[in-house]
Amino acid sequence: GYPGFGSHMAWHPATGLGVIGLGNVRYAPVRPVVAEMLAMLVREDVAPRRRVAPTPAVERFRGIAEGLLAGWDDAAADAAFAMNMDLDEPRDLRRAAVERVAADLGPVRPDDGVPAFSASPAHLRWWLRGERGRVQLEILVTPEPEPRIQTLRITPVGEPDPVLRGAAQRILSLGGDVVPAWPSDLPVAVVLDTGAVERALRAGSAVFGTMALGLVIAGDGRTTSTWQLATERGRATLRVDMDAQSGEVTAVELLAAAREPVPDAW
């Protein structure tokens, strides 16, 4: 009998582009053709993309989150938090953790060098800079007529100790050597395989080109720090761990940077 027709539709919300394919349901591979054509259109930038922007409610809660970091206020938290917040983490523990971060960092100000990011209109992640490091704040609000904060993350990042930073710079420079060799005067713990580190850096240099330390994105700055790397191509991070007492390097990890959640997802 006659096999009839099949169809497949694919859409890219950020640009408003869509492709509809019709074909013989038995013999025409409509689905992969439609997907390939839409991907080609998106790559060619034939239509402007609509970037995700936070809602006004999220922007309002941004100020409240920064206010809680500057000086905790239970009344402000009561007014802003959804019912799950104190169930997810008891209020006393959350307050104490935020107050420790504030005390460690000192007065904070916006970190204009890193743009805020929204994975959805209900989400916002941004950075502040203090006297002794940086802090990442992240909020997610509920999908209600009157939204409330359902997630609040305050993640401090310590300014790296000069010894730790110096070790990271020396380790990273090995990637530019024809035959990388661990510096003889850089203490290393017996648990660290320096040969594996040398091979990773040589491979990283082949993939990313010249690499240099960029912004610190994680770590306490005393025993561990993770940097974004400035590279010729691609995105990468470097983590270096150190024993604060002996000064021995205990771990080194060079990774391709994790991709951000796609704000203009398919």
Phi, psi and chi 1 to 4 in degrees:
 res  aa     phi    psi   chi1   chi2   chi3   chi4
   1 GLY       -  166.6      -      -      -      -
   2 TYR   -69.4  126.3 -174.6   68.6      -      -
   3 PRO   -72.7  -22.1   27.2  -34.4      -      -
   4 GLY    83.4 -172.5      -      -      -      -
   5 PHE  -110.9  150.7  -74.8   93.0      -      -
   6 GLY  -122.8  160.9      -      -      -      -
   7 SER  -140.1  157.5   65.7      -      -      -
   8 HIS  -148.3  138.9 -178.8   68.4      -      -
   9 MET  -123.4  141.9  -62.0  176.5  -72.7      -
  10 ALA  -138.6  140.8      -      -      -      -
  11 TRP  -132.7  149.4  -54.4   94.6      -      -
  12 HIS  -121.8   97.9 -174.1 -109.4      -      -
  13 PRO   -58.4  -33.7  -23.4   33.7      -      -
  14 ALA   -66.8  -26.9      -      -      -      -
  15 THR  -109.4  -15.3   57.3      -      -      -
  16 GLY    80.3    6.4      -      -      -      -
  17 LEU   -78.9  146.7  -68.4  171.5      -      -
  18 GLY  -148.6  151.7      -      -      -      -
  19 VAL  -130.7  132.3  174.7      -      -      -
  20 ILE  -118.5  127.1  -59.3  173.7      -      -
  21 GLY  -118.4  137.4      -      -      -      -
  22 LEU  -122.9  139.1  -58.6  173.2      -      -
  23 GLY  -167.3  174.8      -      -      -      -
  24 ASN   -61.3  124.0 -176.1  -67.5      -      -
  25 VAL   -63.7  -25.3   72.5      -      -      -
  26 ARG   -93.3  -36.0  179.9  176.9  -63.0  174.0
  27 TYR  -111.7  -16.6  -56.2  112.0      -      -
  28 ALA   -99.5  119.4      -      -      -      -
  29 PRO   -79.0   75.1   30.5  -33.1      -      -
  30 VAL   -67.3  -42.8  176.3      -      -      -
  31 ARG   -58.8  -54.2 -178.4 -175.3  -65.3  -90.9
  32 PRO   -64.5  -32.4   19.5  -30.9      -      -
  33 VAL   -66.2  -44.2  172.5      -      -      -
  34 VAL   -62.5  -46.0  166.7      -      -      -
  35 ALA   -61.5  -42.6      -      -      -      -
  36 GLU   -66.3  -41.5 -177.8  178.6  -11.1      -
  37 MET   -65.6  -40.7  -69.0 -175.3   64.7      -
  38 LEU   -66.8  -42.3 -178.1   56.7      -      -
  39 ALA   -60.3  -39.5      -      -      -      -
  40 MET   -63.3  -43.5  178.9 -176.0   66.8      -
  41 LEU   -63.1  -42.0  -69.0  171.5      -      -
  42 VAL   -65.9  -42.4  172.3      -      -      -
  43 ARG   -62.9  -33.6  -74.8 -165.2  -59.8  -92.6
  44 GLU   -79.9   -3.6  -66.9  -63.6  -37.9      -
  45 ASP    53.5   47.8  -74.4  -28.7      -      -
  46 VAL   -78.3  -10.9  -62.7      -      -      -
  47 ALA  -142.0  142.4      -      -      -      -
  48 PRO   -66.1  146.4   24.0  -33.6      -      -
  49 ARG   -91.2  143.5  -58.4 -170.7 -177.6 -159.6
  50 ARG   -93.8  110.8  -60.1 -172.8  -68.4  -92.8
  51 ARG   -78.8  147.2  -66.3  -64.4  178.8 -177.6
  52 VAL   -71.5  132.2  173.9      -      -      -
  53 ALA  -124.1  140.1      -      -      -      -
  54 PRO   -68.6  152.3   25.6  -33.9      -      -
  55 THR   -72.2  162.6   64.3      -      -      -
  56 PRO   -56.3  -33.7  -27.4   35.6      -      -
  57 ALA   -63.2  -40.7      -      -      -      -
  58 VAL   -64.8  -42.4  172.3      -      -      -
  59 GLU   -61.8  -37.0  -71.2  -71.4   -0.4      -
  60 ARG   -66.2  -41.7  177.1  170.5   59.3   85.1
  61 PHE   -69.4  -22.6  -74.3  128.0      -      -
  62 ARG   -58.5  -46.2  174.2  177.0 -178.0  163.8
  63 GLY   -64.7  -35.9      -      -      -      -
  64 ILE   -67.6  -42.0  -68.6  173.2      -      -
  65 ALA   -62.0  -43.0      -      -      -      -
  66 GLU   -65.7  -34.7  -68.1 -178.5    0.6      -
  67 GLY   -66.3  -37.8      -      -      -      -
  68 LEU   -65.9  -32.6  -68.3  173.7      -      -
  69 LEU   -71.4  -39.1  178.2   61.8      -      -
  70 ALA   -69.7  -34.8      -      -      -      -
  71 GLY  -170.2  109.9      -      -      -      -
  72 TRP   -61.4  137.9 -172.2  -86.9      -      -
  73 ASP  -136.6  109.3 -177.4  -20.1      -      -
  74 ASP   -62.2  -34.5  -86.7  -35.6      -      -
  75 ALA   -64.1  -42.6      -      -      -      -
  76 ALA   -65.2  -39.5      -      -      -      -
  77 ALA   -64.8  -42.2      -      -      -      -
  78 ASP   -58.7  -41.1  -71.9  -20.4      -      -
  79 ALA   -72.9  -26.9      -      -      -      -
  80 ALA  -100.4  -29.3      -      -      -      -
  81 PHE   -80.6  140.7  -74.3    0.5      -      -
  82 ALA   -75.2  168.1      -      -      -      -
  83 MET   -64.1  -24.0   63.5  174.7  -65.6      -
  84 ASN   -76.3  -18.2   68.2  -73.6      -      -
  85 MET   -60.8  -49.6  -70.8  -71.3  -73.4      -
  86 ASP   -74.9  -17.3  -69.8  -23.3      -      -
  87 LEU   -77.8  -38.4  -63.0  174.2      -      -
  88 ASP   -67.8  -39.0  -66.4  -15.1      -      -
  89 GLU  -149.9  120.5 -177.4  175.7    4.8      -
  90 PRO   -52.0  141.6  -26.8   34.5      -      -
  91 ARG   -55.6  -42.9  177.1   72.2   63.7   88.7
  92 ASP   -61.1  -41.4  -69.7  -13.5      -      -
  93 LEU   -68.1  -40.8  -64.6 -179.3      -      -
  94 ARG   -64.8  -44.8 -172.1 -173.5  -63.5  -86.5
  95 ARG   -60.9  -45.3 -179.1 -166.2  -52.7  112.2
  96 ALA   -63.2  -40.5      -      -      -      -
  97 ALA   -65.1  -42.7      -      -      -      -
  98 VAL   -66.4  -39.6  171.4      -      -      -
  99 GLU   -67.0  -33.6  -71.5  175.0  -15.9      -
 100 ARG   -65.3  -43.1  -77.5 -164.0  -58.6  -89.1
 101 VAL   -60.4  -46.2  171.4      -      -      -
 102 ALA   -61.1  -41.9      -      -      -      -
 103 ALA   -67.4  -38.0      -      -      -      -
 104 ASP   -69.2  -36.3  -70.6  -17.2      -      -
 105 LEU   -86.4  -31.1  -70.1  176.1      -      -
 106 GLY    78.4 -170.3      -      -      -      -
 107 PRO   -56.4  139.2  -22.7   33.1      -      -
 108 VAL  -115.5  159.6  -64.5      -      -      -
 109 ARG  -143.5  161.6   63.3 -173.1 -172.9  -81.5
 110 PRO   -59.6  140.3  -24.3   34.2      -      -
 111 ASP   -95.2   93.0 -170.3  -17.9      -      -
 112 ASP   -71.7  -11.2  -63.0  -32.3      -      -
 113 GLY   -76.4  -12.9      -      -      -      -
 114 VAL  -124.6  116.3 -175.9      -      -      -
 115 PRO   -69.4  149.7   24.0  -32.6      -      -
 116 ALA   -66.7  155.4      -      -      -      -
 117 PHE  -133.1  137.1  170.2   80.2      -      -
 118 SER  -125.7  123.6  -69.3      -      -      -
 119 ALA   -83.9  -18.5      -      -      -      -
 120 SER  -157.3  167.1   75.3      -      -      -
 121 PRO   -61.7  -16.8  -25.9   36.2      -      -
 122 ALA   -97.2    6.6      -      -      -      -
 123 HIS  -127.9  147.6  169.2  -95.0      -      -
 124 LEU  -153.3  136.5 -175.1   65.9      -      -
 125 ARG  -132.3  132.3 -172.0  172.9   70.8 -130.9
 126 TRP  -151.9  170.2   72.1  103.1      -      -
 127 TRP  -119.8  147.4  -72.8   87.5      -      -
 128 LEU  -124.5  155.2  -58.8  174.5      -      -
 129 ARG  -119.9  132.4 -177.5  177.8  -68.0  -83.5
 130 GLY  -111.8 -174.6      -      -      -      -
 131 GLU   -70.3  -26.2  -65.4  176.9  -18.8      -
 132 ARG  -127.8   31.0  -65.9  176.6  -68.6  -84.3
 133 GLY   147.4 -166.3      -      -      -      -
 134 ARG  -127.3  164.3  -59.8  163.6   65.6 -122.3
 135 VAL  -142.7  137.4   59.9      -      -      -
 136 GLN  -102.0  128.7 -175.5 -173.4   82.3      -
 137 LEU  -111.2  143.3  -77.5   77.1      -      -
 138 GLU  -145.8  132.3 -175.6  171.8   14.3      -
 139 ILE  -131.4  149.3   55.4  175.9      -      -
 140 LEU  -134.3  130.7 -179.7   68.5      -      -
 141 VAL  -107.9  159.3  -54.8      -      -      -
 142 THR   -75.7  151.8   57.1      -      -      -
 143 PRO   -85.8   66.0   31.6  -34.7      -      -
 144 GLU  -120.9  161.7  -60.1  175.9  -70.3      -
 145 PRO   -56.4  -35.7  -26.0   34.7      -      -
 146 GLU  -117.8   90.7  -64.4 -174.9    9.7      -
 147 PRO   -62.5  154.1  -19.6   32.2      -      -
 148 ARG  -136.4  163.3  -71.2 -171.8  160.3 -151.0
 149 ILE   -74.7  122.0  -64.8  174.8      -      -
 150 GLN  -106.2  -16.2   62.9  175.4  -41.7      -
 151 THR  -140.1  131.7  -60.8      -      -      -
 152 LEU  -137.7  115.6  170.4   62.4      -      -
 153 ARG  -118.2  130.2  -63.4 -170.1 -178.6   96.4
 154 ILE  -125.9  106.1  -62.4  179.1      -      -
 155 THR  -116.4  109.8  -52.0      -      -      -
 156 PRO   -79.5  150.0   30.6  -34.5      -      -
 157 VAL  -130.7  113.5  176.9      -      -      -
 158 GLY   -74.0  147.8      -      -      -      -
 159 GLU   -68.1  126.5 -172.9   65.5   25.6      -
 160 PRO   -61.3  138.2  -22.6   33.2      -      -
 161 ASP   -59.6  143.1 -179.6  -89.2      -      -
 162 PRO   -54.8  -35.0  -27.1   35.2      -      -
 163 VAL   -66.6  -43.3  175.7      -      -      -
 164 LEU   -66.1  -43.7 -179.5   56.0      -      -
 165 ARG   -62.7  -43.6  179.7 -178.2  -71.5  -84.8
 166 GLY   -61.1  -40.3      -      -      -      -
 167 ALA   -63.5  -42.2      -      -      -      -
 168 ALA   -62.4  -41.6      -      -      -      -
 169 GLN   -63.7  -42.0  -70.4  173.8  -31.4      -
 170 ARG   -67.1  -40.9  -64.9 -170.4   66.3 -171.7
 171 ILE   -64.2  -44.0  -67.4  167.7      -      -
 172 LEU   -64.5  -33.6 -166.6   59.5      -      -
 173 SER   -65.4  -19.1   69.3      -      -      -
 174 LEU   -61.7  -26.9  -62.3  178.4      -      -
 175 GLY   -62.5  -23.4      -      -      -      -
 176 GLY   -87.5   -6.2      -      -      -      -
 177 ASP   -81.5  143.9  -64.7  -18.0      -      -
 178 VAL   -61.6  -44.0  176.7      -      -      -
 179 VAL  -125.1   92.5 -178.3      -      -      -
 180 PRO   -57.8  136.5  -20.9   32.8      -      -
 181 ALA  -141.1  127.7      -      -      -      -
 182 TRP   -57.9  130.9 -170.7  -88.8      -      -
 183 PRO   -59.8  131.9  -22.0   33.0      -      -
 184 SER   -66.9  -23.7   59.2      -      -      -
 185 ASP   -97.7    9.9   60.2  -20.9      -      -
 186 LEU  -101.7  107.6 -176.8   59.0      -      -
 187 PRO   -58.7  141.7  -20.0   31.9      -      -
 188 VAL  -138.1  139.1   58.2      -      -      -
 189 ALA   -75.0  151.5      -      -      -      -
 190 VAL   -65.4  -20.8  -65.4      -      -      -
 191 VAL   -76.6  -13.0  -63.4      -      -      -
 192 LEU   -94.4  126.6  178.9   60.7      -      -
 193 ASP   -86.4   97.0 -176.4  -12.4      -      -
 194 THR   -66.0  -29.8   57.1      -      -      -
 195 GLY   -62.6  -40.2      -      -      -      -
 196 ALA   -65.5  -38.9      -      -      -      -
 197 VAL   -62.7  -44.9  174.0      -      -      -
 198 GLU   -60.3  -42.6  -67.2  160.0    4.3      -
 199 ARG   -66.4  -39.5  -68.8 -169.7  -65.4  -86.8
 200 ALA   -63.9  -40.2      -      -      -      -
 201 LEU   -69.9  -37.3  -71.0  165.7      -      -
 202 ARG   -64.6  -41.9 -174.5  165.4   62.0 -116.1
 203 ALA   -66.2  -40.7      -      -      -      -
 204 GLY   -61.6  -39.6      -      -      -      -
 205 SER   -63.5  -37.1 -179.2      -      -      -
 206 ALA   -67.2  -35.2      -      -      -      -
 207 VAL   -82.2  -47.0  172.4      -      -      -
 208 PHE  -101.9  -11.0  -58.8  110.5      -      -
 209 GLY    76.8 -151.7      -      -      -      -
 210 THR   -63.1  135.2  -57.7      -      -      -
 211 MET  -124.1  139.8  -61.4  178.0  -71.3      -
 212 ALA  -140.7  151.7      -      -      -      -
 213 LEU   -65.0  136.4  -64.1 -179.3      -      -
 214 GLY  -116.3 -136.6      -      -      -      -
 215 LEU   -71.1  143.7  -74.9  172.9      -      -
 216 VAL   -80.4  130.1 -178.6      -      -      -
 217 ILE  -119.9   -7.3   57.8  173.0      -      -
 218 ALA  -163.0  159.3      -      -      -      -
 219 GLY   110.1  161.5      -      -      -      -
 220 ASP   -88.1   -8.6   58.6   19.2      -      -
 221 GLY    84.1  -11.2      -      -      -      -
 222 ARG  -106.4  -48.0  -62.9 -178.1  -60.9  -85.3
 223 THR  -110.7  -15.7   62.3      -      -      -
 224 THR  -158.0  143.1 -179.5      -      -      -
 225 SER  -147.1  145.8  -74.8      -      -      -
 226 THR  -123.4  128.7  -60.2      -      -      -
 227 TRP  -112.3  143.3  -72.7  -94.7      -      -
 228 GLN   -72.0  145.0  -73.3 -179.3  -20.1      -
 229 LEU  -107.6  138.3  -62.6 -178.0      -      -
 230 ALA   -86.1  118.7      -      -      -      -
 231 THR  -128.3  169.5   71.8      -      -      -
 232 GLU   -76.3  -27.8  -67.5  179.2  -47.7      -
 233 ARG  -156.9  135.9   49.9 -172.0  177.9  -89.1
 234 GLY    83.8  178.2      -      -      -      -
 235 ARG  -124.6  134.6  -60.7  172.5   61.0 -113.6
 236 ALA  -145.4  162.0      -      -      -      -
 237 THR  -130.4  154.9   62.9      -      -      -
 238 LEU  -129.4  126.2  175.9   71.8      -      -
 239 ARG  -112.7  131.8 -169.3 -168.5   93.6 -122.1
 240 VAL  -127.4  127.8  176.6      -      -      -
 241 ASP  -108.8  145.1  -64.0   -5.4      -      -
 242 MET  -143.6  141.1  175.8  177.1  -75.1      -
 243 ASP   -74.1  116.6 -173.9  -58.4      -      -
 244 ALA   -64.8  -26.8      -      -      -      -
 245 GLN   -84.8  -46.6  -67.6 -176.0  -23.1      -
 246 SER   -88.1  -20.0   67.5      -      -      -
 247 GLY    76.8   10.8      -      -      -      -
 248 GLU   -80.8  137.1  -66.9  178.8  -22.6      -
 249 VAL   -75.1  125.0  177.7      -      -      -
 250 THR  -106.5  -19.9   58.6      -      -      -
 251 ALA  -159.3  145.0      -      -      -      -
 252 VAL  -139.1  131.3  175.8      -      -      -
 253 GLU  -139.2  118.0 -173.3  175.2   47.3      -
 254 LEU  -107.4  121.2  175.1   66.2      -      -
 255 LEU  -132.9  149.3  -65.8  173.2      -      -
 256 ALA   -65.0  133.4      -      -      -      -
 257 ALA   -65.1  140.0      -      -      -      -
 258 ALA   -64.8  139.4      -      -      -      -
 259 ARG   -72.2  145.2  -66.3 -173.5  177.0 -176.1
 260 GLU   -66.9  149.8  -66.5  -81.2   10.1      -
 261 PRO   -53.0  132.8  -23.0   33.0      -      -
 262 VAL   -71.4  115.8 -178.0      -      -      -
 263 PRO   -70.2  -24.1   25.1  -33.4      -      -
 264 ASP  -114.0   56.7   50.8   -5.5      -      -
 265 ALA   -62.0  157.9      -      -      -      -
 266 TRP   -73.4      -  -67.2   67.8      -      -
